[in-house]
Amino acid sequence: MIVKLVVQVRLLPTPGQAAALEATLAACNEAATWVSEVAFTRGEFKNFALRKVAYDQAKERWGLGAQAAQHVIKKTCDAYAALKANLRAGNLGRPGSKRYRRAAEKPVSFRPEGAQPYDDRMLSWQIPHRTVSVWTVRGRVKEVAFTASPQQLATLALHRRGESDLLYRDGMWFLNATCEVPEAPLNTEPVDFLGIDLGIVNIATTSDGEILAGRELNRVRTRERGLRQKLQKKNTPSAKRRLKKRRRKEARRAKDINHKIAKHVVAEAERTSRGIALEDLGGIRERVRLRKPQRATHSSWAFAQLGQFIVYKARKAGVPVVHVDPAYTSRTCAECGHIDKANRVSQAWFACRSCGFVDHADRNGSRNIRARAWEVWRRGAQPTAPAPPRQQPGGAGRKRRITASDARCVSPAL
């Protein structure tokens, strides 16, 4: 088994090389927009069928090479496939709505600086020298320098496979290279599980009682949200530019913190020969109803991204990961199993009304997540288990019975 990763390196082109790269992206995306119009007019969105009507003209009109023209057509087909998937999933509104019609009733268009895929015929790496040779519409551009960390260089040298994407963002050039990293052997006999409770005030709390991102981060998020609101009220061109820049900055910060949390969690689980227990938060935004002041805070952190980072890092390390039903983990006593809404006396503290057990609320929740994952693992978690059902509490003083359907294992079965 392998894990597909994307290693991003920054290019350091000279002014002449940068001009050639810019002209190439502009030509490829202009050609892709034209191919999209042809596909939309003819109703033909299959790769090989579209090549018959667009390949020759795309090459001649925009000066593309054979491989570049094929990638332009494939990129267009992929864009329509993604559009159809979003329409079916309801991500662009209901059928017949204004947003739905705006997306479905006109051809897909591509930005001049949109990413362009490159294969090994168009792009060659000289990793020891930290340079690449890139095809452009102005000919082959050689010895384009790039910068990367030693770890990235080692990953590229050992595991790079398939295509790379050339992209331009915020005045900088990047290459996103696909790497296929083999998984470590799965630990099929974990001694226990490390439960992770995800929350708004504390982003992640482990069953060991460790808070991985808490109030300091939330103060920064609150300050950023206030600045964003001020810029939105101004609504001037310069304010819009600053909003766009800040949005990317916030996304980069969240991604960086999520990477650090995931790395720490997986390293701790691997060091102690434990598995990782996560909440299955699929559809949480549709299930939870919040007051308007709470919506921005609830939706402003990428919990799904954090979960994905933990899963792929765990696969690389051979650490088993189990997703459990999060229902009533915040109301259940980790000591006696008593379930009561009154147990959660405040956001920060948990006090059991049955046995008197007192603990930090997030740590108590993470211990419940750990216990559910351990019970399910011992009974034999299956990677194809159905999504956990929403269950009602068992009543005062009764322990909630945990079954195999309460979890979804993302690692191979025992």
C-alpha positions in Angstrom: 0.0 0.0 0.0 1.1 3.5 -0.8 0.2 7.0 0.4 0.0 9.7 -2.3 1.5 13.0 -1.1 2.1 16.4 -2.8 5.4 18.0 -2.2 5.4 21.7 -3.0 8.7 23.4 -4.0 9.2 27.1 -4.8 10.8 28.0 -8.1 13.4 30.8 -8.3 13.3 31.7 -12.0 15.2 34.6 -13.5 13.2 37.4 -15.1 13.5 35.9 -18.5 12.5 32.4 -17.2 9.6 33.9 -15.3 8.3 35.6 -18.5 8.4 32.3 -20.4 6.5 30.5 -17.6 3.9 33.3 -17.5 3.4 33.2 -21.2 3.0 29.4 -21.0 0.4 29.5 -18.3 -1.5 32.2 -20.2 -1.5 30.2 -23.5 -2.5 26.9 -21.8 -5.4 28.4 -19.9 -6.6 30.4 -22.9 -6.5 27.2 -24.9 -8.3 25.4 -22.1 -11.1 28.0 -22.1 -11.5 27.6 -25.9 -11.6 23.7 -25.5 -14.2 24.2 -22.8 -16.4 26.2 -25.1 -16.1 23.5 -27.8 -17.0 20.8 -25.3 -19.9 22.7 -24.0 -21.3 23.5 -27.5 -20.9 19.9 -28.7 -21.9 18.3 -25.4 -18.8 16.2 -25.5 -16.8 15.9 -22.3 -14.9 12.7 -22.8 -11.1 13.0 -23.2 -10.5 10.9 -26.3 -13.6 12.1 -28.2 -12.7 15.7 -27.4 -9.2 15.3 -28.7 -10.5 14.5 -32.2 -12.1 17.9 -32.5 -9.8 20.2 -30.5 -6.3 18.7 -30.4 -4.9 20.0 -33.7 -6.3 23.5 -33.4 -5.2 23.8 -29.8 -1.6 23.0 -30.9 -1.5 25.3 -33.9 -3.4 28.3 -32.5 -1.6 28.6 -29.2 1.7 27.0 -30.1 1.4 24.1 -27.7 3.4 21.0 -27.8 1.8 17.6 -28.2 1.9 16.7 -24.5 0.8 20.2 -23.4 -2.2 20.1 -25.8 -3.3 16.7 -24.4 -3.0 17.9 -20.8 -5.1 21.0 -21.7 -7.9 18.8 -23.0 -7.6 16.4 -20.0 -7.7 19.4 -17.6 -10.9 20.6 -19.3 -12.6 17.2 -19.0 -11.6 17.0 -15.3 -13.0 20.4 -14.7 -16.4 19.4 -16.1 -16.3 16.1 -14.2 -15.7 18.1 -11.0 -18.5 20.5 -11.9 -21.0 17.7 -12.5 -20.0 16.1 -9.1 -20.6 19.4 -7.3 -24.0 19.9 -9.0 -25.1 16.3 -8.0 -23.9 16.8 -4.5 -25.8 20.1 -4.1 -22.7 22.1 -3.4 -23.8 24.7 -6.0 -27.4 25.1 -4.7 -30.6 23.4 -5.6 -31.5 22.6 -9.2 -33.1 25.6 -10.8 -31.6 28.1 -8.3 -29.7 31.1 -9.6 -26.4 29.8 -8.4 -27.0 26.4 -9.9 -28.0 27.8 -13.3 -25.1 30.2 -13.3 -22.7 27.3 -13.0 -24.5 24.8 -15.3 -25.6 27.0 -18.2 -22.3 28.4 -19.4 -18.9 26.9 -20.3 -16.2 26.5 -17.7 -13.5 29.2 -17.9 -9.9 29.2 -16.7 -7.9 32.0 -15.1 -4.8 33.1 -16.9 -2.6 32.0 -13.9 -4.4 28.7 -13.4 -2.2 25.6 -12.7 -1.0 23.5 -15.6 -0.1 19.8 -15.3 3.3 18.6 -16.5 4.5 15.1 -17.1 8.1 13.8 -17.3 8.2 14.6 -21.0 7.6 18.2 -20.3 9.5 18.6 -17.0 12.7 17.0 -15.8 14.2 17.3 -12.3 17.9 17.7 -11.4 17.4 17.2 -7.7 21.0 17.2 -6.6 21.5 20.5 -8.3 18.1 21.8 -7.2 17.1 22.8 -10.8 14.4 21.8 -13.2 14.1 21.9 -17.0 10.6 23.1 -18.1 8.8 23.1 -21.4 7.4 26.5 -22.3 5.8 28.1 -25.4 9.1 29.8 -25.9 11.1 26.6 -25.9 12.7 24.5 -23.3 13.8 26.6 -20.2 16.7 24.8 -18.5 18.3 25.3 -15.1 15.3 26.8 -13.3 16.4 26.9 -9.7 14.1 25.8 -6.9 14.3 25.7 -3.1 13.2 22.9 -0.8 14.0 21.5 2.6 16.3 18.4 3.0 13.3 16.3 3.8 11.4 17.4 0.7 14.5 16.7 -1.5 14.7 13.2 0.0 11.0 12.6 -0.7 11.3 13.8 -4.2 14.4 11.7 -5.0 12.9 8.5 -3.6 9.2 8.7 -4.2 8.3 11.2 -7.0 5.9 9.6 -9.4 3.5 10.9 -12.1 2.6 14.5 -12.9 3.6 17.8 -11.4 1.6 21.1 -11.4 3.1 24.4 -12.3 1.3 27.3 -10.6 1.7 31.0 -9.9 0.4 32.5 -6.6 1.0 35.8 -4.8 3.9 36.7 -7.1 5.7 33.3 -6.6 6.1 30.3 -8.7 5.6 26.7 -7.4 5.8 23.1 -8.5 3.5 20.6 -6.8 5.0 17.2 -7.3 3.1 13.9 -6.7 4.9 11.4 -4.5 4.0 7.8 -3.7 5.3 7.0 -0.2 5.0 3.4 0.9 3.0 2.8 4.1 4.7 1.3 7.2 3.5 -2.1 8.4 0.2 -1.6 10.4 0.4 -2.0 14.1 -2.3 -4.7 14.5 -1.8 -5.0 18.2 -2.0 -1.5 19.8 -1.8 -1.5 23.5 -4.4 1.2 23.7 -5.8 4.2 21.8 -5.1 7.9 22.1 -8.4 9.7 22.0 -8.7 13.2 20.3 -11.5 15.6 21.2 -12.0 18.4 18.7 -13.5 21.6 19.8 -13.9 25.4 19.2 -12.1 26.8 22.3 -9.5 24.0 22.4 -8.8 22.8 18.8 -7.6 19.4 20.0 -7.4 17.7 23.4 -5.9 14.3 23.9 -7.0 11.6 26.4 -3.6 12.2 28.1 -4.9 15.6 29.0 -2.7 17.6 26.6 -4.3 20.6 24.9 -2.6 21.0 21.5 -4.1 24.4 20.5 -6.2 26.6 22.8 -6.9 30.1 23.9 -3.8 31.8 22.5 -4.8 30.6 19.0 -8.4 31.7 19.6 -7.3 35.2 20.5 -5.5 35.5 17.2 -8.6 34.2 15.4 -10.8 36.7 17.1 -8.4 39.6 16.2 -8.3 38.4 12.6 -12.1 38.2 12.4 -12.4 41.8 13.7 -10.0 43.1 11.1 -11.9 41.2 8.4 -15.2 42.7 9.4 -13.7 46.2 9.3 -12.3 45.6 5.8 -15.7 44.2 4.6 -17.5 47.3 5.8 -15.1 49.6 3.9 -15.8 47.6 0.6 -13.2 49.6 -1.4 -10.9 48.0 -4.0 -7.9 48.2 -1.7 -9.9 46.7 1.1 -10.9 43.8 -1.2 -7.3 43.2 -2.1 -6.3 43.2 1.6 -9.2 40.8 2.4 -8.0 38.4 -0.3 -4.4 38.5 1.0 -5.6 38.0 4.6 -7.8 35.1 3.6 -4.9 33.2 2.2 -2.8 34.1 5.2 -5.4 32.7 7.6 -5.7 29.5 5.5 -2.0 29.0 5.6 -1.9 29.5 9.4 -4.7 27.0 9.9 -3.0 24.5 7.6 0.3 24.9 9.4 -1.2 24.4 12.8 -3.2 21.4 11.6 0.0 19.9 10.3 1.8 20.4 13.6 -1.1 19.0 15.6 -1.3 15.9 13.3 2.4 15.3 13.4 2.5 15.5 17.3 -0.5 13.2 17.7 0.9 10.5 15.3 4.4 10.7 16.8 3.0 10.2 20.3 0.8 7.3 19.3 3.7 5.7 17.4 6.0 6.2 20.4 3.6 4.5 22.8 2.4 1.8 20.4 -1.2 3.1 20.5 -3.8 3.7 17.9 -5.6 7.0 17.3 -9.3 7.5 18.1 -11.1 10.4 16.2 -14.7 11.6 16.2 -16.7 11.0 13.0 -17.8 14.6 12.4 -19.3 14.0 8.9 -22.3 16.3 8.4 -21.8 18.0 11.7 -22.6 21.4 10.3 -26.0 20.2 8.9 -26.9 18.5 12.2 -25.9 21.3 14.6 -28.1 24.4 14.9 -26.3 27.5 16.2 -27.2 31.1 17.0 -26.0 33.6 14.4 -23.1 35.0 16.6 -21.7 31.4 17.0 -21.8 30.4 13.3 -18.5 32.2 12.3 -16.6 30.6 15.1 -18.0 27.2 14.6 -17.3 27.2 10.8 -13.9 29.0 10.8 -11.6 26.0 11.5 -10.8 23.2 9.1 -11.5 20.2 11.3 -11.9 17.9 8.3 -8.5 19.0 7.1 -7.0 18.2 10.5 -8.6 14.7 10.4 -7.2 14.1 6.9 -3.7 15.1 8.0 -3.9 12.7 11.0 -5.1 9.9 8.8 -2.4 10.1 6.1 0.4 10.7 8.6 -0.8 7.7 10.6 -0.9 5.5 7.5 2.7 6.5 6.8 3.7 5.5 10.3 1.6 2.3 10.5 -0.6 3.6 13.3 -4.3 2.4 13.2 -7.0 5.1 13.2 -10.6 4.5 14.3 -13.5 7.0 13.8 -16.2 6.7 16.5 -19.7 8.2 16.9 -19.3 11.4 18.9 -22.9 11.3 20.2 -23.0 12.2 24.0 -19.2 12.0 24.5 -19.4 15.5 26.2 -22.3 14.4 28.5 -21.0 10.9 29.4 -18.9 10.3 32.5 -15.6 8.6 31.6 -15.5 6.9 35.0 -19.1 5.5 35.5 -20.7 6.0 32.1 -23.6 8.1 33.4 -25.1 10.3 30.7 -26.8 13.6 31.6 -26.9 17.0 30.0 -26.3 18.5 33.5 -22.9 16.8 33.7 -21.5 19.5 31.5 -21.5 22.3 34.1 -19.7 24.8 31.8 -17.7 24.9 28.6 -14.5 24.0 30.5 -15.6 21.6 33.3 -17.4 18.3 33.6 -18.9 17.1 36.9 -20.8 13.8 37.0 -24.2 14.0 38.8 -24.0 10.2 39.6 -20.5 9.5 41.0 -19.1 13.0 41.5 -16.2 12.7 39.1 -14.8 16.1 38.0 -12.5 16.7 35.1 -11.7 19.1 32.3 -14.6 18.7 29.9 -12.5 18.2 26.8 -10.3 15.6 28.5 -13.4 13.7 29.7 -14.7 13.7 26.1 -11.4 12.5 24.7 -11.4 9.6 27.3 -14.8 8.6 26.1 -13.6 8.6 22.5 -10.6 6.5 23.5 -12.8 4.0 25.3 -15.2 3.6 22.4 -12.4 3.1 19.9 -10.7 0.5 22.1 -13.9 -1.4 22.6 -14.7 -1.5 18.9 -11.1 -2.4 18.0 -11.2 -5.4 20.4 -14.4 -6.6 18.7 -12.9 -6.3 15.2 -13.4 -3.0 13.4 -13.9 -3.3 9.7 -12.8 -0.7 7.1 -16.2 -1.0 5.3 -18.4 -0.6 8.4 -21.4 1.7 7.9 -21.5 5.2 9.2 -22.3 5.3 12.9 -26.0 5.8 13.6 -27.2 8.6 15.8 -28.3 6.9 19.1 -30.3 8.1 22.0 -28.8 8.1 25.5 -29.5 5.0 27.6 -31.0 7.0 30.5 -29.8 8.2 33.9 -27.4 5.9 35.6 -27.1 3.5 32.6 -24.0 2.8 30.6 -24.3 3.3 26.9 -23.6 0.0 25.1 -21.0 0.3 22.3 -21.2 -1.9 19.3 -19.1 -2.4 16.2 -21.4 -0.1 14.2 -20.3 2.8 16.4 -17.0 3.1 14.6 -15.4 3.2 11.2 -11.8 1.9 10.9 -9.7 3.5 8.2 -6.9 1.1 8.6 -6.9 -2.5 7.3 -8.9 -5.0 9.4 -7.2 -7.4 11.8 
